[in-house]
Amino acid sequence: MRYIFVSVVVFSAMIVLQGGCAKKGAAGGDVTPPLPPVSNIPVDYWLTKGDQTVTLEKQGGTINFGSVSNSLPFVDVDSTSVFQTIDGFGYTLTGGSAQLINGMGAAKASLLQELFGNAATSIGVSYLRISIGASDLSASAYSYDDMPAGQTDPTLAAFSLDKEQAAGTGLIPLLKEIIAINPSIKLMGSPWSAPVWMKDNGSTIGGSLQPQYYDVYAKYFVKYIQQMKAEGITLDAITIQNEPQHGGNNPSMVMSSDQQRDFVKNNLGPAFKAAGLTTKIIVWDHNCDNPTYPINILNDATAKSFVDGSAFHLYGGNISALSTVHSAHPDKNLYFTEQWTGATGTFNGDFRWHIKNVIIGSMRNWSKNALEWNLANDPSYGPHTPGGCTECKGALTISGSTFNRNVSYYIVGQASKFVPTGSVRINSTQTGDLSSAAFLTPDKKKVLLVLNDGAGNVNFNIRFNGKWAPVSLPGGSAATYIW
């Protein structure tokens, strides 16, 4: 994982048209009034500046959509040009995150409302990724079917979610609380490793899945999804392997594109079909520097029939790789599932980079979601496994019952608060240092997120339906405008 920089601002504007009736003149004839002007638009304007003097704070003021000539550049919004439907924005709820949040005592309830509650009073997180077994930001490495050295369990008789059930610390009890707050939240599961007895090196670190266990591992996924469902937790999607070309993490596992293709085609897809599962199967889940990996899988017609889409991180390559895969297989979906912020990063740098690439960049390249990495860590960047990430900065730093909001809280919040699940991306243009993404929400509001990636203030017009509104955005800031 690698850290990234972002800054966001959100602006909400409501257009109110004032109408009028024809009035009688002194002689009794009708007097037609002039065409009513477009009124000043009340602005719900949330701004985040890279220098942290403003962080997701509602601003006062008005903007005016009109047609008075000026020499400013335009950012055009076209709600008739529609792209992908948005599933949501959020984080990975790691085992370490769950442990810390569960340890907050009475303060936990208000934090969960702030994260997952109604967007009017929260940041409206709408999508969570969770690890299937341990990630490297769990306190220890484990699977759901660990066996003593030298033993195997091909019938999965020992399969158990008990490690996620611990009262007061476990992932499952916390997920139930989150679902009670937001029943429609989308969940994606990703394994960092298969049980070590299925692997060719017998280790949680690296190694590959042995072919004789492909069927067993497919059934492992089925059991996981079914048992989570029995707990009231529905997995919308799973990825087959987190970072399948990175075998140095703890846990981790290496899968080639051909191995993943064959596993989906011959084992996982048929197992899901036989079990009647509708959970989406997503391939790749690694960097933008290797779009040929998912394309190779999707080029196989049988494998493709079981696959919903491909997932990406951006620790290598360019975010445009998502569009490369979209061009090759436009009938399959795309997801952005992880990007970290690090202990040595700056708020300004991370905010700007992440807003430009992770939020706006992924949206402009067909992604249905945008997820930052870890939701929470402690002041020492734990918990983590031995050999796991030692400088991954969560959206929150939790110390007992208190917490601080870090840069990725604002990176995600600037989008998640204003773009709910079911929104669709619509066309918007970019100019100079301004990057943008626009959306049409389920209640037909237009949302425009703009980042000023330059150092100086930029004055520009937002143009929609033949009218434009002159606005100003400070350097290193982002704004979301809603009308």
C-alpha positions as CSV (number, residue, x, y, z in Angstrom):
1,M,0.0,0.0,0.0
2,R,1.1,3.5,-0.7
3,Y,-0.1,6.8,0.6
4,I,-1.8,9.5,-1.4
5,F,-2.8,13.1,-1.1
6,V,-6.3,14.7,-1.4
7,S,-8.3,17.8,-0.7
8,V,-12.0,18.4,-1.1
9,V,-14.6,21.1,-0.9
10,V,-18.3,20.7,-1.3
11,F,-20.8,23.3,-2.4
12,S,-24.5,22.8,-2.4
13,A,-26.7,25.1,-4.4
14,M,-30.4,25.2,-4.9
15,I,-31.9,27.0,-7.9
16,V,-35.1,28.8,-7.1
17,L,-37.1,30.3,-10.0
18,Q,-39.3,33.1,-9.1
19,G,-42.5,33.3,-11.2
20,G,-44.9,36.2,-11.6
21,C,-48.5,36.9,-12.8
22,A,-49.5,39.4,-15.4
23,K,-50.7,42.6,-13.7
24,K,-53.3,45.2,-14.8
25,G,-52.1,48.6,-15.9
26,A,-53.7,51.9,-15.1
27,A,-55.9,51.6,-18.2
28,G,-57.0,48.1,-17.3
29,G,-54.8,46.4,-19.9
30,D,-52.4,43.5,-19.2
31,V,-48.9,44.5,-18.5
32,T,-46.4,41.7,-19.2
33,P,-43.6,41.8,-16.6
34,P,-40.1,41.2,-17.6
35,L,-38.8,37.6,-17.6
36,P,-38.0,36.7,-14.0
37,P,-34.3,36.6,-13.2
38,V,-32.8,33.4,-11.9
39,S,-32.5,34.1,-8.2
40,N,-29.5,33.9,-6.0
41,I,-29.1,30.3,-5.0
42,P,-28.7,29.4,-1.3
43,V,-25.4,27.7,-1.0
44,D,-24.8,24.6,1.1
45,Y,-21.1,24.9,0.7
46,W,-18.7,22.5,2.4
47,L,-15.1,23.4,2.0
48,T,-11.8,21.6,2.8
49,K,-8.6,23.5,2.3
50,G,-5.2,21.8,2.0
51,D,-3.8,24.0,4.7
52,Q,-6.5,22.6,7.1
53,T,-7.9,26.1,8.0
54,V,-11.2,24.7,6.8
55,T,-12.1,21.0,6.9
56,L,-15.4,19.9,5.7
57,E,-17.1,23.0,7.0
58,K,-20.4,24.4,5.8
59,Q,-19.8,27.9,4.3
60,G,-22.3,30.8,3.9
61,G,-22.9,32.8,0.7
62,T,-24.8,32.6,-2.5
63,I,-24.1,32.0,-6.2
64,N,-26.1,33.1,-9.1
65,F,-26.9,31.2,-12.3
66,G,-27.3,33.7,-15.1
67,S,-26.0,34.8,-18.4
68,V,-23.9,37.9,-17.8
69,S,-20.8,37.9,-19.9
70,N,-17.4,37.4,-18.3
71,S,-14.0,36.1,-19.4
72,L,-13.8,33.2,-16.9
73,P,-13.2,29.6,-18.0
74,F,-16.1,27.2,-17.8
75,V,-16.7,23.9,-16.1
76,D,-19.7,22.5,-18.0
77,V,-22.1,20.0,-16.5
78,D,-24.4,18.0,-18.8
79,S,-27.0,15.8,-17.0
80,T,-28.1,14.2,-20.3
81,S,-24.7,12.5,-20.7
82,V,-24.8,9.6,-18.3
83,F,-22.1,7.1,-17.3
84,Q,-21.9,4.5,-14.5
85,T,-24.1,4.1,-11.5
86,I,-22.4,4.7,-8.2
87,D,-22.3,2.1,-5.4
88,G,-20.7,4.2,-2.8
89,F,-17.6,5.6,-1.0
90,G,-15.9,4.4,2.1
91,Y,-13.0,2.4,3.6
92,T,-11.8,-1.0,4.6
93,L,-13.1,-1.9,8.0
94,T,-10.1,-3.9,9.1
95,G,-9.9,-6.2,12.1
96,G,-7.8,-3.6,13.8
97,S,-10.3,-0.9,13.1
98,A,-13.1,-3.0,14.5
99,Q,-11.0,-3.7,17.7
100,L,-10.4,0.0,18.3
101,I,-13.9,1.1,17.6
102,N,-15.4,-1.6,19.8
103,G,-13.0,-0.4,22.6
104,M,-14.4,3.1,22.6
105,G,-17.1,2.4,25.2
106,A,-20.1,4.8,25.2
107,A,-18.4,7.0,22.6
108,K,-18.7,4.3,19.9
109,A,-22.4,5.1,19.3
110,S,-21.9,8.7,18.3
111,L,-18.9,7.8,16.1
112,L,-20.9,5.2,14.2
113,Q,-23.7,7.8,13.7
114,E,-21.1,10.3,12.4
115,L,-19.7,7.8,9.9
116,F,-22.8,5.9,8.8
117,G,-25.8,7.9,9.8
118,N,-28.0,10.1,7.7
119,A,-25.9,12.2,5.4
120,A,-27.5,15.4,6.7
121,T,-25.7,14.8,10.0
122,S,-22.9,12.4,9.1
123,I,-20.3,11.9,6.3
124,G,-22.6,9.2,4.9
125,V,-20.1,6.3,4.4
126,S,-22.0,3.9,2.1
127,Y,-19.5,1.2,1.2
128,L,-17.1,-0.9,3.3
129,R,-14.5,-3.5,2.3
130,I,-13.8,-6.2,4.9
131,S,-11.1,-8.9,5.0
132,I,-12.0,-12.6,4.6
133,G,-9.9,-13.8,7.5
134,A,-7.1,-11.5,8.6
135,S,-5.6,-8.6,6.7
136,D,-2.2,-7.2,7.6
137,L,-4.0,-4.7,9.8
138,S,-5.4,-7.4,12.0
139,A,-3.7,-8.1,15.3
140,S,-2.7,-11.5,14.1
141,A,-2.7,-13.6,10.9
142,Y,-5.5,-16.2,10.8
143,S,-8.0,-17.8,8.4
144,Y,-11.4,-19.4,9.1
145,D,-10.0,-22.9,9.0
146,D,-6.6,-23.0,10.6
147,M,-5.1,-26.4,11.3
148,P,-2.1,-27.7,13.3
149,A,1.0,-28.0,11.2
150,G,0.9,-31.0,8.9
151,Q,-2.9,-31.4,9.0
152,T,-5.5,-30.5,6.4
153,D,-9.2,-30.1,6.4
154,P,-10.5,-30.9,2.9
155,T,-14.2,-31.1,4.1
156,L,-13.9,-27.8,5.9
157,A,-15.2,-29.4,9.0
158,A,-13.3,-27.0,11.2
159,F,-14.5,-23.9,9.3
160,S,-15.6,-21.2,11.8
161,L,-16.2,-17.5,12.0
162,D,-15.6,-17.5,15.8
163,K,-12.5,-15.2,15.4
164,E,-14.9,-12.5,14.1
165,Q,-17.5,-13.0,16.8
166,A,-15.8,-11.9,20.0
167,A,-18.1,-9.7,22.1
168,G,-16.6,-6.2,22.5
169,T,-13.9,-6.6,19.8
170,G,-15.2,-8.7,16.9
171,L,-16.0,-7.6,13.4
172,I,-19.4,-9.3,13.2
173,P,-21.0,-7.6,16.2
174,L,-19.7,-4.2,14.9
175,L,-21.1,-4.8,11.4
176,K,-24.5,-5.6,12.9
177,E,-24.4,-2.2,14.6
178,I,-23.4,-0.5,11.4
179,I,-26.1,-2.3,9.4
180,A,-28.7,-1.3,12.0
181,I,-27.8,2.4,11.3
182,N,-27.5,2.0,7.5
183,P,-29.3,-1.2,6.3
184,S,-28.4,-0.5,2.7
185,I,-24.6,-0.2,3.2
186,K,-22.7,-2.3,0.6
187,L,-20.0,-4.7,1.8
188,M,-17.2,-6.3,-0.2
189,G,-15.1,-9.1,1.2
190,S,-11.4,-9.7,0.2
191,P,-9.1,-12.5,1.4
192,W,-5.4,-11.8,2.0
193,S,-4.6,-15.5,2.1
194,A,-6.2,-18.9,1.9
195,P,-5.6,-21.2,4.9
196,V,-2.0,-22.1,5.0
197,W,-2.6,-25.9,4.6
198,M,-4.0,-25.1,1.1
199,K,-0.8,-23.3,0.0
200,D,2.3,-24.6,-1.5
201,N,4.6,-23.0,1.1
202,G,2.6,-23.6,4.3
203,S,3.0,-20.0,5.3
204,T,0.7,-17.0,5.8
205,I,3.2,-15.0,3.8
206,G,3.4,-15.5,0.0
207,G,3.0,-18.9,-1.7
208,S,0.2,-20.0,-4.0
209,L,-3.0,-22.0,-3.8
210,Q,-2.3,-25.6,-4.7
211,P,-4.5,-26.8,-7.6
212,Q,-5.8,-29.8,-5.6
213,Y,-7.5,-27.3,-3.2
214,Y,-9.2,-25.1,-5.8
215,D,-12.6,-26.8,-5.2
216,V,-12.1,-26.7,-1.5
217,Y,-11.2,-23.1,-1.5
218,A,-14.3,-22.3,-3.7
219,K,-16.4,-24.0,-1.0
220,Y,-14.6,-21.9,1.6
221,F,-15.9,-18.8,-0.1
222,V,-19.4,-20.2,-0.2
223,K,-19.3,-21.1,3.5
224,Y,-18.1,-17.7,4.4
225,I,-20.9,-15.9,2.4
226,Q,-23.6,-18.3,3.7
227,Q,-22.5,-18.0,7.4
228,M,-22.2,-14.2,7.2
229,K,-25.7,-14.2,5.7
230,A,-26.9,-16.3,8.6
231,E,-25.6,-13.5,10.9
232,G,-27.7,-10.9,9.0
233,I,-24.7,-9.7,7.0
234,T,-25.0,-9.7,3.2
235,L,-21.9,-9.6,1.0
236,D,-22.6,-7.6,-2.1
237,A,-19.3,-8.7,-3.7
238,I,-16.0,-10.5,-3.1
239,T,-12.7,-10.1,-4.7
240,I,-10.7,-13.3,-5.2
241,Q,-7.4,-12.2,-3.7
242,N,-6.1,-8.9,-2.4
243,E,-3.0,-7.8,-4.3
244,P,-2.4,-11.2,-6.0
245,Q,1.0,-10.1,-7.3
246,H,2.3,-9.0,-3.9
247,G,3.5,-11.9,-1.9
248,G,5.6,-10.1,0.7
249,N,2.8,-9.0,3.1
250,N,1.5,-10.9,6.1
251,P,-0.9,-12.4,5.2
252,S,-0.6,-12.6,1.4
253,M,-0.9,-15.1,-1.5
254,V,0.2,-14.9,-5.1
255,M,-2.1,-15.8,-8.0
256,S,-1.2,-15.4,-11.6
257,S,-3.9,-14.2,-14.1
258,D,-4.1,-17.7,-15.5
259,Q,-4.5,-19.2,-12.1
260,Q,-7.3,-16.7,-11.2
261,R,-9.0,-17.3,-14.5
262,D,-9.0,-21.1,-14.1
263,F,-10.2,-20.8,-10.4
264,V,-13.1,-18.6,-11.4
265,K,-14.0,-20.6,-14.5
266,N,-13.7,-24.1,-13.1
267,N,-14.3,-23.8,-9.4
268,L,-15.5,-20.5,-7.8
269,G,-18.1,-19.6,-10.5
270,P,-19.7,-23.0,-10.6
271,A,-19.7,-23.2,-6.8
272,F,-21.5,-19.9,-6.5
273,K,-24.0,-21.0,-9.2
274,A,-24.6,-24.4,-7.5
275,A,-25.2,-22.6,-4.1
276,G,-27.5,-20.0,-5.6
277,L,-25.3,-17.1,-4.5
278,T,-25.8,-13.7,-6.1
279,T,-22.6,-12.2,-4.5
280,K,-20.6,-10.6,-7.2
281,I,-17.2,-12.0,-8.2
282,I,-14.5,-9.4,-8.8
283,V,-11.1,-10.1,-10.2
284,W,-7.6,-8.5,-9.9
285,D,-7.9,-6.2,-6.9
286,H,-4.4,-4.8,-7.4
287,N,-2.6,-1.9,-9.1
288,C,-3.3,0.1,-12.2
289,D,0.0,-0.9,-13.8
290,N,-1.3,-4.3,-15.0
291,P,-4.6,-3.9,-16.8
292,T,-3.7,-7.0,-18.9
293,Y,-4.3,-9.2,-15.8
294,P,-8.1,-8.7,-15.6
295,I,-8.4,-8.4,-19.4
296,N,-6.8,-11.8,-19.8
297,I,-9.4,-13.3,-17.4
298,L,-12.3,-11.5,-19.1
299,N,-11.1,-12.6,-22.5
300,D,-12.1,-16.2,-21.5
301,A,-15.9,-16.3,-22.3
302,T,-16.6,-18.9,-19.6
303,A,-14.7,-17.2,-16.9
304,K,-16.2,-13.9,-17.9
305,S,-19.7,-15.2,-17.5
306,F,-19.1,-15.6,-13.8
307,V,-17.3,-12.2,-13.3
308,D,-19.0,-8.9,-12.4
309,G,-15.9,-6.8,-12.9
310,S,-12.4,-5.8,-11.9
311,A,-10.9,-3.9,-8.9
312,F,-7.9,-1.6,-8.7
313,H,-5.5,0.1,-6.4
314,L,-3.1,2.9,-7.4
315,Y,0.3,2.1,-5.9
316,G,1.5,1.7,-9.4
317,G,0.3,2.8,-12.9
318,N,-2.2,5.4,-13.9
319,I,-5.9,5.6,-13.0
320,S,-6.7,5.6,-16.7
321,A,-6.0,1.8,-16.6
322,L,-9.7,1.4,-15.5
323,S,-10.8,2.9,-18.8
324,T,-8.4,0.6,-20.6
325,V,-10.3,-2.4,-19.1
326,H,-13.6,-0.7,-19.8
327,S,-12.8,-0.3,-23.4
328,A,-11.8,-3.9,-23.7
329,H,-14.9,-5.2,-21.8
330,P,-17.5,-2.4,-21.6
331,D,-20.1,-4.8,-20.3
332,K,-18.2,-5.4,-17.0
333,N,-18.0,-3.2,-14.0
334,L,-15.0,-1.5,-12.4
335,Y,-14.2,-0.8,-8.7
336,F,-11.5,1.2,-6.9
337,T,-10.9,-0.7,-3.6
338,E,-7.8,0.6,-1.8
339,Q,-5.4,3.5,-1.4
340,W,-3.5,4.3,1.8
341,T,-2.4,7.5,3.4
342,G,0.8,7.2,5.4
343,A,2.4,8.3,8.6
344,T,4.9,10.6,6.8
345,G,2.4,12.2,4.3
346,T,1.1,15.7,4.6
347,F,-2.5,16.7,4.8
348,N,-2.2,19.1,1.8
349,G,-0.3,16.6,-0.4
350,D,-2.5,13.6,0.4
351,F,-5.7,15.5,0.2
352,R,-5.0,16.9,-3.3
353,W,-3.5,13.7,-4.7
354,H,-6.3,11.5,-3.5
355,I,-9.2,13.8,-4.5
356,K,-7.7,14.1,-7.9
357,N,-6.9,10.4,-8.5
358,V,-8.8,8.2,-6.1
359,I,-12.1,10.2,-6.0
360,I,-12.4,12.2,-9.2
361,G,-10.0,10.0,-11.2
362,S,-11.7,6.7,-10.4
363,M,-15.1,8.2,-11.1
364,R,-14.0,9.7,-14.5
365,N,-12.7,6.2,-15.4
366,W,-15.9,4.2,-14.8
367,S,-15.4,3.1,-11.2
368,K,-18.6,2.3,-9.3
369,N,-17.0,3.0,-5.9
370,A,-14.0,4.7,-4.4
371,L,-12.5,3.3,-1.2
372,E,-9.6,4.6,0.9
373,W,-7.7,2.0,2.9
374,N,-7.9,1.6,6.7
375,L,-10.8,3.2,8.7
376,A,-8.9,3.4,12.0
377,N,-5.6,2.9,13.7
378,D,-4.1,3.7,17.2
379,P,-1.4,6.3,17.8
380,S,1.3,3.8,17.0
381,Y,-0.3,2.8,13.7
382,G,-1.6,-0.5,15.1
383,P,-2.9,-3.1,15.4
384,H,-1.1,-4.9,12.6
385,T,0.3,-8.4,12.1
386,P,4.0,-9.1,12.5
387,G,5.3,-7.8,9.2
388,G,2.1,-5.9,8.5
389,C,2.0,-2.2,7.6
390,T,3.6,-0.1,10.3
391,E,2.8,3.4,9.0
392,C,-0.7,3.1,7.5
393,K,-2.7,6.0,8.7
394,G,-6.4,5.4,9.1
395,A,-9.2,7.9,8.5
396,L,-9.3,8.0,12.3
397,T,-6.7,7.7,15.0
398,I,-8.4,6.2,18.1
399,S,-7.0,6.3,21.6
400,G,-9.3,4.8,24.1
401,S,-12.6,6.6,23.8
402,T,-11.3,9.6,21.9
403,F,-10.3,10.0,18.3
404,N,-8.8,12.4,15.7
405,R,-10.0,12.8,12.2
406,N,-7.2,12.3,9.6
407,V,-6.9,13.3,6.0
408,S,-8.8,10.3,4.5
409,Y,-11.8,11.1,6.6
410,Y,-12.1,14.3,4.6
411,I,-11.1,12.7,1.3
412,V,-14.0,10.3,1.5
413,G,-16.4,12.6,3.3
414,Q,-16.3,15.3,0.6
415,A,-17.9,12.7,-1.8
416,S,-19.8,10.3,0.4
417,K,-21.8,13.0,2.2
418,F,-23.2,14.3,-1.1
419,V,-23.2,11.4,-3.6
420,P,-25.5,8.6,-2.2
421,T,-25.7,5.1,-3.5
422,G,-27.7,5.0,-6.7
423,S,-26.4,8.3,-8.1
424,V,-25.1,8.3,-11.6
425,R,-22.0,10.0,-13.0
426,I,-22.9,12.7,-15.5
427,N,-20.5,14.6,-17.8
428,S,-18.4,17.5,-16.6
429,T,-15.5,19.2,-18.2
430,Q,-12.1,20.1,-16.8
431,T,-9.9,23.2,-17.3
432,G,-6.5,24.3,-16.2
433,D,-5.8,23.2,-12.6
434,L,-9.4,22.3,-12.1
435,S,-10.4,18.6,-11.9
436,S,-14.1,17.7,-11.7
437,A,-16.6,14.9,-11.4
438,A,-20.4,15.4,-11.6
439,F,-23.3,13.3,-10.5
440,L,-27.1,13.1,-10.7
441,T,-28.5,11.9,-7.4
442,P,-31.6,9.7,-7.0
443,D,-33.6,12.8,-6.0
444,K,-32.4,14.5,-9.2
445,K,-30.0,16.9,-7.6
446,K,-26.9,17.8,-9.6
447,V,-23.6,17.4,-7.7
448,L,-20.3,18.9,-9.0
449,L,-17.1,18.1,-7.1
450,V,-14.2,20.4,-8.2
451,L,-10.6,20.3,-7.0
452,N,-8.2,23.2,-7.5
453,D,-4.9,21.4,-7.8
454,G,-2.9,24.7,-8.3
455,A,-1.4,27.0,-5.7
456,G,-3.4,30.1,-6.4
457,N,-7.1,31.0,-6.3
458,V,-9.1,30.2,-9.5
459,N,-12.2,32.0,-10.6
460,F,-14.4,30.1,-13.0
461,N,-18.0,29.5,-14.2
462,I,-20.1,26.5,-13.5
463,R,-22.3,26.2,-16.7
464,F,-25.5,24.1,-16.8
465,N,-28.4,24.3,-19.2
466,G,-27.2,27.5,-20.9
467,K,-26.7,29.4,-17.6
468,W,-23.5,29.9,-15.6
469,A,-22.5,30.9,-12.2
470,P,-19.2,32.5,-11.4
471,V,-17.4,31.0,-8.4
472,S,-14.0,31.1,-6.8
473,L,-12.0,28.3,-5.4
474,P,-8.7,28.7,-3.4
475,G,-5.6,26.8,-4.3
476,G,-5.3,23.3,-2.8
477,S,-9.1,23.2,-2.1
478,A,-12.1,21.3,-3.4
479,A,-15.8,22.1,-3.5
480,T,-19.0,20.3,-4.2
481,Y,-21.8,22.3,-5.7
482,I,-25.4,21.0,-5.5
483,W,-28.4,22.3,-7.3
